[in-house]
Amino acid sequence: MSSLTKDFLARYAAESREEFEALLKELVEIPTVSSDPARKPDIARGAQVAADLIRRFGGEAQVYETSGNPIVHGKWGSDPDRPTITVYNHMDVQPASKETEPWRTEPFEFVKDGDKYRGRGTTDDKGPALAALFGARAAMKAGVPVNVRVLWEFEEEIGSPSFQEGITAHRDALATDSVIVSDTIWVSRGKPAAPAGLRGLQGLLFQLTTGETDQHSGVTGGAARNPIAELMQVVTACFDAKTGKVKIPGFYKDVVPPTKREIEDFKRCGFTVKGFMKDHEFRSIRSKDPVDIMKRIWAMPTFEIHGVIGGYQGPGVKTIVPPFAEVKVSCRLVPNQTGDKIAALVEKFVKSQNKDVVVKREHGLSPYGGLTTGPLADAVRRSMKFAFGKEPVFVREGGSIGAVLTMEQVLKAPVMFLGLSLPEHGYHAPNENFDWEQASGGMIAFAKYFEEIAGLGKGGHAAKKAEPAPKKKAAPKKAAPKKAAPKKAATKSKR
């Protein structure tokens, strides 16, 4: 079929290293921060550079505008008799500042440090996007009979508010047989992992106003309400900060615990408590049991506090009673939970604790249960083993990618994952980095994945994810003469 041997691809990656590093530098030094309206011009520039990059790699490029940020689409090949595979990445990044965060280098200046690349976006998600692009070029040059597409988003870091609108408007141009996402993290170096599911997210703001201006605590203290203190009281009623257990009635009702098979996958995925603490620079955590930690970060919902606004924030103490406070909250969700239901439960409970607190819903992302069996999952297994020497374990991932469920629903295509990032790469953290070992391995893995898909042929790989099994009900007698529909394959993790 093709000449994609391991030696051939290893030489290709080595010969492409200088080009890869130059392109990663170009992308990293465009501060495509989607959460900052002042960075809109950088988002536009980033989209144009991304489209030009696709053209430099021999593809056709389109920039699709939306009511928010643009979407960039690249296209190689249009043979209707060949399978079409789309690689999804995002090109927007988290905010970063050396002035307010402990960055050792300027976040939007690309720094090469031996085999390590430093800068915002190196691992999330510009480095993996480039690795996939180089893999696609290798496959095309080798004559692999597959149509390749890339779909690059510029608002993933803010919950993809315009992504559905954008791909729905252009669904015919974006048509594909399947999607592969490269925006996920392994459990540890040398232990490849692919998500069997993603947690969802529901953002919330708790706000309380009790006055108009700051007041002197000596003159009004004791009589004046303190909105910061009252919100802290509400928060501690919502969850136990020491254990993380949520105390809101009904919060865990729809949670399905991981199966025995999933627990076994957890145990052999390479996770260690010591490594987890080192990678994330923790001094202490809530549990030292590795299985318990994995359940907490992958398979259970959470209630988290991200920030508090209100009162005096400067040095020393200013003796005032503030008039307003806000707490920034989010709940991570697991399959079977919905953001609307969880938000409603939180709102009801908060009002029962303090009727004056206003709860505002922020962006939400649905949880996702992925494919772990079938031809696509097997293609991921073979490709990652080919590139990295070991088959990946399929474990749930604690983060959220809003575009995944949208692509599955709008494009009517199954979605798989082939991530390249590691815990020590620092997703969303100061000193974010990527490295050549993961980048070169990614080029090899993606080239092999395209070959695997080509081998399945047109239509031979289009496995669909099964819907959750409905609750059993006694069938009405009138329905007996009807022929029962064939059962769908249980491709979703059992939950």
Secondary structure, DSSP 4 states (H G I P E B T S, - for coil): -----HHHHHHHHHHHHHHHHHHHHHHHTS--BTT-GGGHHHHHHHHHHHHHHHHHTT-EEEEE--SSS-EEEEEE---TTS-EEEEEEE--B----TTTS--SS-TTS-EEETTEEESTTIIIIIHHHHHHHHHHHHHHHTT-S-EEEEEEES-GGGT-TTHHHHHHHTTTTT--SEEEE---B-SBTTB-EEEEEE-EEEEEEEEEE--SS-EEHHHHTTTS--HHHHHHHHHHHHB-TTT--B-STTTTTT--PPPHHHHHHHHTTT--HHHHHHHTT-S--S---HHHHHIIIIIS-EEEEEEEE-S--SSS---EE-SEEEEEEEEEE-TT--HHHHHHHHHHHHHHH-TT-EEEEEEEE--EE-B-SSHHHHHHHHHHHHHHSSPPEEEEESS--HHHHHHHHHH---EEE---B-GGG-TTSTT-EEEHHHHHHHHHHHHHHHHHHHHH-TTTS-PPPPPPPPPP-PPPGGGTTSPPPPPPP--BPP-
